[in-house]
Amino acid sequence: MKPAKWALLFLSVVAATAFASVSHAHGGRVHFGIAVGGPYWYYPPPYYYYPPPYYYYPPVVAVPSSPPVYIERNDASERANAYWYYCPDSKAYYPYVKQCASPWQRVEPRPPS
């Protein structure tokens, strides 16, 4: 009978030590609780892995580019109208003088220097 007393004493010391460490974790206050309900014997519903959705991208459409369009210019027509008209009476050019008593003189334009 003596070994049973020592075993009971040892278990009570271990239990007291375990409860003492738990009570210090909560600030040393005494807590009581009441649980209502049966034991939790069933498993939670399983979580099924759903793969991420697949995004369908629009199909690639390759359209050949149209050939370049070249417009031929006639530089001769520009040269025909590329004269300045000078009025010797007022000593000024056409857009600045609208009328001239003497005939207009055609002058080749000079590039600005």
Backbone as XML, in Angstrom:
<?xml version="1.0"?>
<chain id="A" units="angstrom">
  <residue number="1" name="MET">
    <atom name="N" x="0.816" y="-1.184" z="0.000"/>
    <atom name="CA" x="0.000" y="0.000" z="0.000"/>
    <atom name="C" x="0.861" y="1.249" z="0.000"/>
  </residue>
  <residue number="2" name="LYS">
    <atom name="N" x="2.028" y="1.104" z="0.525"/>
    <atom name="CA" x="2.901" y="2.244" z="0.606"/>
    <atom name="C" x="3.294" y="2.771" z="-0.780"/>
  </residue>
  <residue number="3" name="PRO">
    <atom name="N" x="3.592" y="1.940" z="-1.791"/>
    <atom name="CA" x="3.931" y="2.474" z="-3.102"/>
    <atom name="C" x="2.745" y="3.182" z="-3.763"/>
  </residue>
  <residue number="4" name="ALA">
    <atom name="N" x="1.540" y="2.777" z="-3.494"/>
    <atom name="CA" x="0.380" y="3.448" z="-4.078"/>
    <atom name="C" x="0.235" y="4.853" z="-3.525"/>
  </residue>
  <residue number="5" name="LYS">
    <atom name="N" x="0.563" y="5.040" z="-2.223"/>
    <atom name="CA" x="0.496" y="6.385" z="-1.638"/>
    <atom name="C" x="1.541" y="7.295" z="-2.280"/>
  </residue>
  <residue number="6" name="TRP">
    <atom name="N" x="2.740" y="6.747" z="-2.488"/>
    <atom name="CA" x="3.792" y="7.558" z="-3.103"/>
    <atom name="C" x="3.424" y="7.915" z="-4.555"/>
  </residue>
  <residue number="7" name="ALA">
    <atom name="N" x="2.826" y="7.018" z="-5.264"/>
    <atom name="CA" x="2.417" y="7.298" z="-6.647"/>
    <atom name="C" x="1.324" y="8.356" z="-6.685"/>
  </residue>
  <residue number="8" name="LEU">
    <atom name="N" x="0.371" y="8.269" z="-5.738"/>
    <atom name="CA" x="-0.692" y="9.264" z="-5.669"/>
    <atom name="C" x="-0.136" y="10.629" z="-5.296"/>
  </residue>
  <residue number="9" name="LEU">
    <atom name="N" x="0.820" y="10.662" z="-4.382"/>
    <atom name="CA" x="1.458" y="11.917" z="-3.988"/>
    <atom name="C" x="2.235" y="12.516" z="-5.163"/>
  </residue>
  <residue number="10" name="PHE">
    <atom name="N" x="2.938" y="11.674" z="-5.889"/>
    <atom name="CA" x="3.715" y="12.141" z="-7.046"/>
    <atom name="C" x="2.794" y="12.717" z="-8.125"/>
  </residue>
  <residue number="11" name="LEU">
    <atom name="N" x="1.697" y="12.055" z="-8.407"/>
    <atom name="CA" x="0.751" y="12.551" z="-9.410"/>
    <atom name="C" x="0.088" y="13.846" z="-8.969"/>
  </residue>
  <residue number="12" name="SER">
    <atom name="N" x="-0.206" y="13.982" z="-7.687"/>
    <atom name="CA" x="-0.809" y="15.229" z="-7.220"/>
    <atom name="C" x="0.177" y="16.383" z="-7.296"/>
  </residue>
  <residue number="13" name="VAL">
    <atom name="N" x="1.451" y="16.154" z="-7.040"/>
    <atom name="CA" x="2.469" y="17.212" z="-7.157"/>
    <atom name="C" x="2.633" y="17.612" z="-8.619"/>
  </residue>
  <residue number="14" name="VAL">
    <atom name="N" x="2.667" y="16.653" z="-9.509"/>
    <atom name="CA" x="2.791" y="16.960" z="-10.944"/>
    <atom name="C" x="1.571" y="17.744" z="-11.418"/>
  </residue>
  <residue number="15" name="ALA">
    <atom name="N" x="0.379" y="17.355" z="-11.010"/>
    <atom name="CA" x="-0.834" y="18.064" z="-11.405"/>
    <atom name="C" x="-0.849" y="19.471" z="-10.836"/>
  </residue>
  <residue number="16" name="ALA">
    <atom name="N" x="-0.439" y="19.642" z="-9.584"/>
    <atom name="CA" x="-0.402" y="20.973" z="-8.975"/>
    <atom name="C" x="0.597" y="21.861" z="-9.695"/>
  </residue>
  <residue number="17" name="THR">
    <atom name="N" x="1.734" y="21.310" z="-10.070"/>
    <atom name="CA" x="2.736" y="22.086" z="-10.811"/>
    <atom name="C" x="2.186" y="22.497" z="-12.179"/>
  </residue>
  <residue number="18" name="ALA">
    <atom name="N" x="1.525" y="21.605" z="-12.854"/>
    <atom name="CA" x="0.967" y="21.919" z="-14.170"/>
    <atom name="C" x="-0.106" y="22.997" z="-14.060"/>
  </residue>
  <residue number="19" name="PHE">
    <atom name="N" x="-0.990" y="22.889" z="-13.076"/>
    <atom name="CA" x="-2.039" y="23.898" z="-12.912"/>
    <atom name="C" x="-1.469" y="25.226" z="-12.450"/>
  </residue>
  <residue number="20" name="ALA">
    <atom name="N" x="-0.383" y="25.199" z="-11.685"/>
    <atom name="CA" x="0.239" y="26.442" z="-11.228"/>
    <atom name="C" x="0.836" y="27.203" z="-12.407"/>
  </residue>
  <residue number="21" name="SER">
    <atom name="N" x="1.476" y="26.503" z="-13.343"/>
    <atom name="CA" x="2.059" y="27.188" z="-14.507"/>
    <atom name="C" x="0.966" y="27.763" z="-15.398"/>
  </residue>
  <residue number="22" name="VAL">
    <atom name="N" x="-0.155" y="27.082" z="-15.499"/>
    <atom name="CA" x="-1.267" y="27.601" z="-16.293"/>
    <atom name="C" x="-1.854" y="28.836" z="-15.632"/>
  </residue>
  <residue number="23" name="SER">
    <atom name="N" x="-1.947" y="28.829" z="-14.309"/>
    <atom name="CA" x="-2.515" y="29.988" z="-13.621"/>
    <atom name="C" x="-1.601" y="31.196" z="-13.729"/>
  </residue>
  <residue number="24" name="HIS">
    <atom name="N" x="-0.297" y="31.001" z="-13.775"/>
    <atom name="CA" x="0.621" y="32.129" z="-13.956"/>
    <atom name="C" x="0.535" y="32.683" z="-15.372"/>
  </residue>
  <residue number="25" name="ALA">
    <atom name="N" x="0.219" y="31.872" z="-16.321"/>
    <atom name="CA" x="0.101" y="32.346" z="-17.699"/>
    <atom name="C" x="-1.081" y="33.288" z="-17.859"/>
  </residue>
  <residue number="26" name="HIS">
    <atom name="N" x="-2.103" y="33.134" z="-17.049"/>
    <atom name="CA" x="-3.282" y="33.994" z="-17.130"/>
    <atom name="C" x="-3.266" y="35.099" z="-16.083"/>
  </residue>
  <residue number="27" name="GLY">
    <atom name="N" x="-2.150" y="35.403" z="-15.510"/>
    <atom name="CA" x="-2.052" y="36.501" z="-14.566"/>
    <atom name="C" x="-2.315" y="36.095" z="-13.136"/>
  </residue>
  <residue number="28" name="GLY">
    <atom name="N" x="-2.356" y="34.851" z="-12.804"/>
    <atom name="CA" x="-2.496" y="34.410" z="-11.433"/>
    <atom name="C" x="-3.908" y="34.453" z="-10.900"/>
  </residue>
  <residue number="29" name="ARG">
    <atom name="N" x="-4.902" y="34.740" z="-11.694"/>
    <atom name="CA" x="-6.276" y="34.768" z="-11.213"/>
    <atom name="C" x="-6.905" y="33.389" z="-11.365"/>
  </residue>
  <residue number="30" name="VAL">
    <atom name="N" x="-7.935" y="33.161" z="-10.621"/>
    <atom name="CA" x="-8.628" y="31.879" z="-10.671"/>
    <atom name="C" x="-9.732" y="31.972" z="-11.712"/>
  </residue>
  <residue number="31" name="HIS">
    <atom name="N" x="-9.837" y="30.969" z="-12.563"/>
    <atom name="CA" x="-10.848" y="30.945" z="-13.623"/>
    <atom name="C" x="-11.656" y="29.667" z="-13.500"/>
  </residue>
  <residue number="32" name="PHE">
    <atom name="N" x="-12.941" y="29.809" z="-13.681"/>
    <atom name="CA" x="-13.820" y="28.645" z="-13.719"/>
    <atom name="C" x="-14.611" y="28.707" z="-15.009"/>
  </residue>
  <residue number="33" name="GLY">
    <atom name="N" x="-14.957" y="27.585" z="-15.570"/>
    <atom name="CA" x="-15.743" y="27.557" z="-16.793"/>
    <atom name="C" x="-16.677" y="26.379" z="-16.797"/>
  </residue>
  <residue number="34" name="ILE">
    <atom name="N" x="-17.765" y="26.525" z="-17.532"/>
    <atom name="CA" x="-18.742" y="25.453" z="-17.652"/>
    <atom name="C" x="-18.906" y="25.168" z="-19.136"/>
  </residue>
  <residue number="35" name="ALA">
    <atom name="N" x="-18.809" y="23.923" z="-19.511"/>
    <atom name="CA" x="-18.980" y="23.518" z="-20.898"/>
    <atom name="C" x="-20.287" y="22.777" z="-21.031"/>
  </residue>
  <residue number="36" name="VAL">
    <atom name="N" x="-21.081" y="23.166" z="-22.005"/>
    <atom name="CA" x="-22.362" y="22.512" z="-22.238"/>
    <atom name="C" x="-22.304" y="21.891" z="-23.627"/>
  </residue>
  <residue number="37" name="GLY">
    <atom name="N" x="-22.685" y="20.656" z="-23.748"/>
    <atom name="CA" x="-22.693" y="19.997" z="-25.043"/>
    <atom name="C" x="-21.973" y="18.675" z="-24.967"/>
  </residue>
  <residue number="38" name="GLY">
    <atom name="N" x="-22.091" y="17.948" z="-26.025"/>
    <atom name="CA" x="-21.481" y="16.636" z="-26.062"/>
    <atom name="C" x="-20.057" y="16.713" z="-26.591"/>
  </residue>
  <residue number="39" name="PRO">
    <atom name="N" x="-19.401" y="15.602" z="-26.569"/>
    <atom name="CA" x="-18.030" y="15.571" z="-27.087"/>
    <atom name="C" x="-18.029" y="15.772" z="-28.605"/>
  </residue>
  <residue number="40" name="TYR">
    <atom name="N" x="-16.956" y="16.254" z="-29.109"/>
    <atom name="CA" x="-16.798" y="16.558" z="-30.532"/>
    <atom name="C" x="-16.189" y="15.329" z="-31.198"/>
  </residue>
  <residue number="41" name="TRP">
    <atom name="N" x="-17.054" y="14.389" z="-31.641"/>
    <atom name="CA" x="-16.560" y="13.121" z="-32.159"/>
    <atom name="C" x="-16.484" y="13.080" z="-33.675"/>
  </residue>
  <residue number="42" name="TYR">
    <atom name="N" x="-17.095" y="14.001" z="-34.377"/>
    <atom name="CA" x="-17.076" y="13.914" z="-35.837"/>
    <atom name="C" x="-16.037" y="14.891" z="-36.390"/>
  </residue>
  <residue number="43" name="TYR">
    <atom name="N" x="-15.624" y="14.636" z="-37.615"/>
    <atom name="CA" x="-14.598" y="15.455" z="-38.258"/>
    <atom name="C" x="-15.258" y="16.635" z="-38.968"/>
  </residue>
  <residue number="44" name="PRO">
    <atom name="N" x="-14.529" y="17.724" z="-39.142"/>
    <atom name="CA" x="-15.099" y="18.859" z="-39.892"/>
    <atom name="C" x="-15.240" y="18.477" z="-41.365"/>
  </residue>
  <residue number="45" name="PRO">
    <atom name="N" x="-16.064" y="19.185" z="-42.096"/>
    <atom name="CA" x="-16.207" y="18.846" z="-43.519"/>
    <atom name="C" x="-14.873" y="19.042" z="-44.235"/>
  </residue>
  <residue number="46" name="PRO">
    <atom name="N" x="-14.581" y="18.206" z="-45.197"/>
    <atom name="CA" x="-13.276" y="18.299" z="-45.865"/>
    <atom name="C" x="-13.202" y="19.554" z="-46.737"/>
  </residue>
  <residue number="47" name="TYR">
    <atom name="N" x="-12.011" y="20.055" z="-46.876"/>
    <atom name="CA" x="-11.759" y="21.215" z="-47.735"/>
    <atom name="C" x="-11.227" y="20.696" z="-49.060"/>
  </residue>
  <residue number="48" name="TYR">
    <atom name="N" x="-11.929" y="21.001" z="-50.118"/>
    <atom name="CA" x="-11.502" y="20.543" z="-51.431"/>
    <atom name="C" x="-10.730" y="21.658" z="-52.111"/>
  </residue>
  <residue number="49" name="TYR">
    <atom name="N" x="-9.636" y="21.287" z="-52.746"/>
    <atom name="CA" x="-8.811" y="22.257" z="-53.462"/>
    <atom name="C" x="-9.415" y="22.501" z="-54.840"/>
  </residue>
  <residue number="50" name="TYR">
    <atom name="N" x="-9.685" y="23.737" z="-55.126"/>
    <atom name="CA" x="-10.165" y="24.101" z="-56.446"/>
    <atom name="C" x="-9.025" y="24.786" z="-57.179"/>
  </residue>
  <residue number="51" name="PRO">
    <atom name="N" x="-8.696" y="24.338" z="-58.368"/>
    <atom name="CA" x="-7.591" y="24.985" z="-59.091"/>
    <atom name="C" x="-7.993" y="26.403" z="-59.487"/>
  </residue>
  <residue number="52" name="PRO">
    <atom name="N" x="-7.022" y="27.257" z="-59.685"/>
    <atom name="CA" x="-7.362" y="28.632" z="-60.087"/>
    <atom name="C" x="-8.034" y="28.625" z="-61.461"/>
  </residue>
  <residue number="53" name="PRO">
    <atom name="N" x="-8.871" y="29.605" z="-61.742"/>
    <atom name="CA" x="-9.569" y="29.616" z="-63.036"/>
    <atom name="C" x="-8.589" y="29.848" z="-64.179"/>
  </residue>
  <residue number="54" name="TYR">
    <atom name="N" x="-8.883" y="29.275" z="-65.302"/>
    <atom name="CA" x="-8.056" y="29.441" z="-66.487"/>
    <atom name="C" x="-8.653" y="30.569" z="-67.320"/>
  </residue>
  <residue number="55" name="TYR">
    <atom name="N" x="-7.840" y="31.552" z="-67.610"/>
    <atom name="CA" x="-8.308" y="32.692" z="-68.394"/>
    <atom name="C" x="-7.982" y="32.443" z="-69.864"/>
  </residue>
  <residue number="56" name="TYR">
    <atom name="N" x="-9.002" y="32.561" z="-70.691"/>
    <atom name="CA" x="-8.803" y="32.367" z="-72.116"/>
    <atom name="C" x="-8.462" y="33.715" z="-72.740"/>
  </residue>
  <residue number="57" name="TYR">
    <atom name="N" x="-7.314" y="33.782" z="-73.363"/>
    <atom name="CA" x="-6.896" y="35.009" z="-74.012"/>
    <atom name="C" x="-7.443" y="35.032" z="-75.436"/>
  </residue>
  <residue number="58" name="PRO">
    <atom name="N" x="-7.673" y="36.207" z="-75.998"/>
    <atom name="CA" x="-8.189" y="36.260" z="-77.368"/>
    <atom name="C" x="-7.149" y="35.700" z="-78.340"/>
  </residue>
  <residue number="59" name="PRO">
    <atom name="N" x="-7.608" y="35.102" z="-79.419"/>
    <atom name="CA" x="-6.645" y="34.525" z="-80.367"/>
    <atom name="C" x="-5.834" y="35.626" z="-81.042"/>
  </residue>
  <residue number="60" name="VAL">
    <atom name="N" x="-4.628" y="35.265" z="-81.419"/>
    <atom name="CA" x="-3.738" y="36.211" z="-82.087"/>
    <atom name="C" x="-4.101" y="36.235" z="-83.565"/>
  </residue>
  <residue number="61" name="VAL">
    <atom name="N" x="-4.344" y="37.419" z="-84.084"/>
    <atom name="CA" x="-4.693" y="37.575" z="-85.490"/>
    <atom name="C" x="-3.565" y="38.343" z="-86.156"/>
  </residue>
  <residue number="62" name="ALA">
    <atom name="N" x="-2.932" y="37.716" z="-87.135"/>
    <atom name="CA" x="-1.838" y="38.362" z="-87.863"/>
    <atom name="C" x="-2.370" y="38.820" z="-89.213"/>
  </residue>
  <residue number="63" name="VAL">
    <atom name="N" x="-2.406" y="40.116" z="-89.412"/>
    <atom name="CA" x="-2.891" y="40.690" z="-90.662"/>
    <atom name="C" x="-1.710" y="41.366" z="-91.336"/>
  </residue>
  <residue number="64" name="PRO">
    <atom name="N" x="-1.403" y="40.995" z="-92.577"/>
    <atom name="CA" x="-0.274" y="41.658" z="-93.247"/>
    <atom name="C" x="-0.603" y="43.126" z="-93.493"/>
  </residue>
  <residue number="65" name="SER">
    <atom name="N" x="0.408" y="43.936" z="-93.350"/>
    <atom name="CA" x="0.190" y="45.370" z="-93.551"/>
    <atom name="C" x="0.045" y="45.665" z="-95.040"/>
  </residue>
  <residue number="66" name="SER">
    <atom name="N" x="-0.696" y="46.702" z="-95.334"/>
    <atom name="CA" x="-0.899" y="47.079" z="-96.730"/>
    <atom name="C" x="0.378" y="47.721" z="-97.260"/>
  </residue>
  <residue number="67" name="PRO">
    <atom name="N" x="0.630" y="47.594" z="-98.541"/>
    <atom name="CA" x="1.852" y="48.183" z="-99.098"/>
    <atom name="C" x="1.796" y="49.705" z="-98.992"/>
  </residue>
  <residue number="68" name="PRO">
    <atom name="N" x="2.949" y="50.335" z="-98.878"/>
    <atom name="CA" x="2.945" y="51.803" z="-98.759"/>
    <atom name="C" x="2.449" y="52.455" z="-100.052"/>
  </residue>
  <residue number="69" name="VAL">
    <atom name="N" x="1.791" y="53.563" z="-99.883"/>
    <atom name="CA" x="1.251" y="54.305" z="-101.023"/>
    <atom name="C" x="2.146" y="55.515" z="-101.252"/>
  </residue>
  <residue number="70" name="TYR">
    <atom name="N" x="2.678" y="55.595" z="-102.468"/>
    <atom name="CA" x="3.535" y="56.719" z="-102.821"/>
    <atom name="C" x="2.753" y="57.669" z="-103.714"/>
  </residue>
  <residue number="71" name="ILE">
    <atom name="N" x="2.816" y="58.939" z="-103.384"/>
    <atom name="CA" x="2.136" y="59.956" z="-104.180"/>
    <atom name="C" x="3.215" y="60.757" z="-104.889"/>
  </residue>
  <residue number="72" name="GLU">
    <atom name="N" x="3.146" y="60.743" z="-106.205"/>
    <atom name="CA" x="4.153" y="61.458" z="-106.981"/>
    <atom name="C" x="3.790" y="62.938" z="-107.024"/>
  </residue>
  <residue number="73" name="ARG">
    <atom name="N" x="4.762" y="63.760" z="-106.698"/>
    <atom name="CA" x="4.521" y="65.205" z="-106.708"/>
    <atom name="C" x="5.109" y="65.804" z="-107.973"/>
  </residue>
  <residue number="74" name="ASN">
    <atom name="N" x="4.433" y="66.805" z="-108.438"/>
    <atom name="CA" x="4.902" y="67.515" z="-109.620"/>
    <atom name="C" x="5.540" y="68.817" z="-109.145"/>
  </residue>
  <residue number="75" name="ASP">
    <atom name="N" x="6.862" y="68.839" z="-109.081"/>
    <atom name="CA" x="7.564" y="70.026" z="-108.593"/>
    <atom name="C" x="7.533" y="71.168" z="-109.598"/>
  </residue>
  <residue number="76" name="ALA">
    <atom name="N" x="7.256" y="70.888" z="-110.857"/>
    <atom name="CA" x="7.224" y="71.946" z="-111.870"/>
    <atom name="C" x="6.070" y="72.907" z="-111.609"/>
  </residue>
  <residue number="77" name="SER">
    <atom name="N" x="4.936" y="72.397" z="-111.135"/>
    <atom name="CA" x="3.807" y="73.286" z="-110.882"/>
    <atom name="C" x="4.099" y="74.207" z="-109.701"/>
  </residue>
  <residue number="78" name="GLU">
    <atom name="N" x="4.878" y="73.736" z="-108.742"/>
    <atom name="CA" x="5.227" y="74.605" z="-107.616"/>
    <atom name="C" x="6.195" y="75.697" z="-108.061"/>
  </residue>
  <residue number="79" name="ARG">
    <atom name="N" x="7.091" y="75.362" z="-108.960"/>
    <atom name="CA" x="8.045" y="76.370" z="-109.435"/>
    <atom name="C" x="7.342" y="77.437" z="-110.265"/>
  </residue>
  <residue number="80" name="ALA">
    <atom name="N" x="6.259" y="77.093" z="-110.942"/>
    <atom name="CA" x="5.558" y="78.070" z="-111.768"/>
    <atom name="C" x="4.904" y="79.142" z="-110.900"/>
  </residue>
  <residue number="81" name="ASN">
    <atom name="N" x="4.449" y="78.794" z="-109.715"/>
    <atom name="CA" x="3.791" y="79.752" z="-108.836"/>
    <atom name="C" x="4.753" y="80.334" z="-107.799"/>
  </residue>
  <residue number="82" name="ALA">
    <atom name="N" x="6.013" y="80.029" z="-107.917"/>
    <atom name="CA" x="6.957" y="80.445" z="-106.893"/>
    <atom name="C" x="7.607" y="81.796" z="-107.220"/>
  </residue>
  <residue number="83" name="TYR">
    <atom name="N" x="6.830" y="82.738" z="-107.669"/>
    <atom name="CA" x="7.363" y="84.082" z="-107.929"/>
    <atom name="C" x="6.771" y="85.060" z="-106.940"/>
  </residue>
  <residue number="84" name="TRP">
    <atom name="N" x="7.563" y="86.086" z="-106.645"/>
    <atom name="CA" x="7.056" y="87.207" z="-105.874"/>
    <atom name="C" x="6.758" y="88.327" z="-106.865"/>
  </residue>
  <residue number="85" name="TYR">
    <atom name="N" x="5.755" y="89.104" z="-106.547"/>
    <atom name="CA" x="5.382" y="90.210" z="-107.438"/>
    <atom name="C" x="5.730" y="91.525" z="-106.756"/>
  </residue>
  <residue number="86" name="TYR">
    <atom name="N" x="6.532" y="92.330" z="-107.483"/>
    <atom name="CA" x="7.066" y="93.578" z="-106.931"/>
    <atom name="C" x="6.431" y="94.763" z="-107.655"/>
  </residue>
  <residue number="87" name="CYS">
    <atom name="N" x="6.040" y="95.773" z="-106.865"/>
    <atom name="CA" x="5.491" y="97.011" z="-107.426"/>
    <atom name="C" x="6.569" y="98.091" z="-107.302"/>
  </residue>
  <residue number="88" name="PRO">
    <atom name="N" x="7.125" y="98.546" z="-108.437"/>
    <atom name="CA" x="8.212" y="99.545" z="-108.344"/>
    <atom name="C" x="7.734" y="100.920" z="-107.860"/>
  </residue>
  <residue number="89" name="ASP">
    <atom name="N" x="6.451" y="101.276" z="-108.060"/>
    <atom name="CA" x="5.961" y="102.578" z="-107.610"/>
    <atom name="C" x="5.964" y="102.676" z="-106.081"/>
  </residue>
  <residue number="90" name="SER">
    <atom name="N" x="5.451" y="101.655" z="-105.403"/>
    <atom name="CA" x="5.383" y="101.707" z="-103.936"/>
    <atom name="C" x="6.574" y="101.018" z="-103.275"/>
  </residue>
  <residue number="91" name="LYS">
    <atom name="N" x="7.419" y="100.377" z="-104.068"/>
    <atom name="CA" x="8.611" y="99.667" z="-103.586"/>
    <atom name="C" x="8.244" y="98.631" z="-102.507"/>
  </residue>
  <residue number="92" name="ALA">
    <atom name="N" x="7.211" y="97.807" z="-102.812"/>
    <atom name="CA" x="6.762" y="96.757" z="-101.891"/>
    <atom name="C" x="6.296" y="95.553" z="-102.709"/>
  </residue>
  <residue number="93" name="TYR">
    <atom name="N" x="6.106" y="94.432" z="-102.045"/>
    <atom name="CA" x="5.696" y="93.187" z="-102.707"/>
    <atom name="C" x="4.191" y="92.984" z="-102.593"/>
  </residue>
  <residue number="94" name="TYR">
    <atom name="N" x="3.676" y="91.983" z="-103.346"/>
    <atom name="CA" x="2.244" y="91.816" z="-103.568"/>
    <atom name="C" x="1.368" y="91.712" z="-102.314"/>
  </residue>
  <residue number="95" name="PRO">
    <atom name="N" x="1.556" y="90.835" z="-101.401"/>
    <atom name="CA" x="0.495" y="90.756" z="-100.392"/>
    <atom name="C" x="0.372" y="92.036" z="-99.570"/>
  </residue>
  <residue number="96" name="TYR">
    <atom name="N" x="1.442" y="92.825" z="-99.541"/>
    <atom name="CA" x="1.403" y="94.058" z="-98.745"/>
    <atom name="C" x="0.799" y="95.212" z="-99.545"/>
  </residue>
  <residue number="97" name="VAL">
    <atom name="N" x="0.875" y="95.153" z="-100.860"/>
    <atom name="CA" x="0.289" y="96.176" z="-101.737"/>
    <atom name="C" x="-0.712" y="95.467" z="-102.641"/>
  </residue>
  <residue number="98" name="LYS">
    <atom name="N" x="-1.972" y="95.925" z="-102.640"/>
    <atom name="CA" x="-3.006" y="95.248" z="-103.423"/>
    <atom name="C" x="-3.093" y="95.782" z="-104.860"/>
  </residue>
  <residue number="99" name="GLN">
    <atom name="N" x="-2.802" y="97.054" z="-105.077"/>
    <atom name="CA" x="-2.897" y="97.645" z="-106.413"/>
    <atom name="C" x="-1.603" y="98.373" z="-106.730"/>
  </residue>
  <residue number="100" name="CYS">
    <atom name="N" x="-1.242" y="98.311" z="-108.005"/>
    <atom name="CA" x="-0.013" y="98.973" z="-108.450"/>
    <atom name="C" x="-0.324" y="99.692" z="-109.771"/>
  </residue>
  <residue number="101" name="ALA">
    <atom name="N" x="0.093" y="100.981" z="-109.907"/>
    <atom name="CA" x="-0.181" y="101.763" z="-111.125"/>
    <atom name="C" x="0.658" y="101.255" z="-112.292"/>
  </residue>
  <residue number="102" name="SER">
    <atom name="N" x="1.891" y="100.895" z="-112.047"/>
    <atom name="CA" x="2.743" y="100.339" z="-113.105"/>
    <atom name="C" x="2.576" y="98.818" z="-113.114"/>
  </residue>
  <residue number="103" name="PRO">
    <atom name="N" x="3.011" y="98.127" z="-114.162"/>
    <atom name="CA" x="2.851" y="96.671" z="-114.198"/>
    <atom name="C" x="3.705" y="95.979" z="-113.118"/>
  </residue>
  <residue number="104" name="TRP">
    <atom name="N" x="3.191" y="94.862" z="-112.640"/>
    <atom name="CA" x="3.906" y="94.092" z="-111.611"/>
    <atom name="C" x="5.148" y="93.455" z="-112.228"/>
  </residue>
  <residue number="105" name="GLN">
    <atom name="N" x="6.204" y="93.355" z="-111.443"/>
    <atom name="CA" x="7.419" y="92.677" z="-111.902"/>
    <atom name="C" x="7.530" y="91.340" z="-111.155"/>
  </residue>
  <residue number="106" name="ARG">
    <atom name="N" x="7.786" y="90.278" z="-111.937"/>
    <atom name="CA" x="7.968" y="88.969" z="-111.300"/>
    <atom name="C" x="9.416" y="88.846" z="-110.844"/>
  </residue>
  <residue number="107" name="VAL">
    <atom name="N" x="9.569" y="88.454" z="-109.580"/>
    <atom name="CA" x="10.909" y="88.336" z="-108.996"/>
    <atom name="C" x="11.058" y="86.910" z="-108.466"/>
  </residue>
  <residue number="108" name="GLU">
    <atom name="N" x="12.222" y="86.294" z="-108.754"/>
    <atom name="CA" x="12.491" y="84.957" z="-108.191"/>
    <atom name="C" x="12.742" y="85.108" z="-106.696"/>
  </residue>
  <residue number="109" name="PRO">
    <atom name="N" x="12.112" y="84.289" z="-105.876"/>
    <atom name="CA" x="12.347" y="84.412" z="-104.427"/>
    <atom name="C" x="13.756" y="83.951" z="-104.067"/>
  </residue>
  <residue number="110" name="ARG">
    <atom name="N" x="14.334" y="84.607" z="-103.088"/>
    <atom name="CA" x="15.668" y="84.244" z="-102.596"/>
    <atom name="C" x="15.509" y="83.580" z="-101.233"/>
  </residue>
  <residue number="111" name="PRO">
    <atom name="N" x="16.247" y="82.525" z="-100.992"/>
    <atom name="CA" x="16.147" y="81.912" z="-99.662"/>
    <atom name="C" x="16.682" y="82.861" z="-98.605"/>
  </residue>
  <residue number="112" name="PRO">
    <atom name="N" x="16.118" y="82.827" z="-97.418"/>
    <atom name="CA" x="16.617" y="83.729" z="-96.372"/>
    <atom name="C" x="18.043" y="83.352" z="-95.986"/>
  </residue>
  <residue number="113" name="SER">
    <atom name="N" x="18.845" y="84.345" z="-95.722"/>
    <atom name="CA" x="20.257" y="84.081" z="-95.391"/>
    <atom name="C" x="20.542" y="84.286" z="-93.929"/>
  </residue>
</chain>
